[in-house]
Amino acid sequence: MKRLVEKQVLFWKDSPRRKPLIIRGARQVGKTWLVENVLSGQFDNFIKIDFEKRRDLQVHFSGNLEPQTILSYLELAVGRITPGKTLLFFDEIQACPRAIMALRYFYEQMPEL
């Protein structure tokens, strides 16, 4: 099972026009581990935003859901985000419902991210 899931996320990474990846499952089954240990090494940079630990960042999703605007604010808090080179990981995204809504706009306007 582990190898199958790892293979699937690597296939996602190599897809030419990939959609935001949402990994769902029960608690404590390895979703975060998969991203941190399998996917993160496939990119030049890895930025993790845990919405349960960084509630202060949720405010950037409360107004305009324009991806470039959101990224500008996030970069001030977490560092440079380079589309195509940075894996931006929203952990515990259910704590910020508007971030889930924003994924659609990220896909439509910044598919390279």
Secondary structure, DSSP 8 states (H G I E B T S, - for coil): -HHHHHHHHHHHHH-TT--------STTSSHHHHIIIIIGGGSSEEEEEETTT-GGGGGGGSS---HHHHHHHHHHHH----TTTEEEEEETGGG-HHHHHHHHHHHHH-TT-
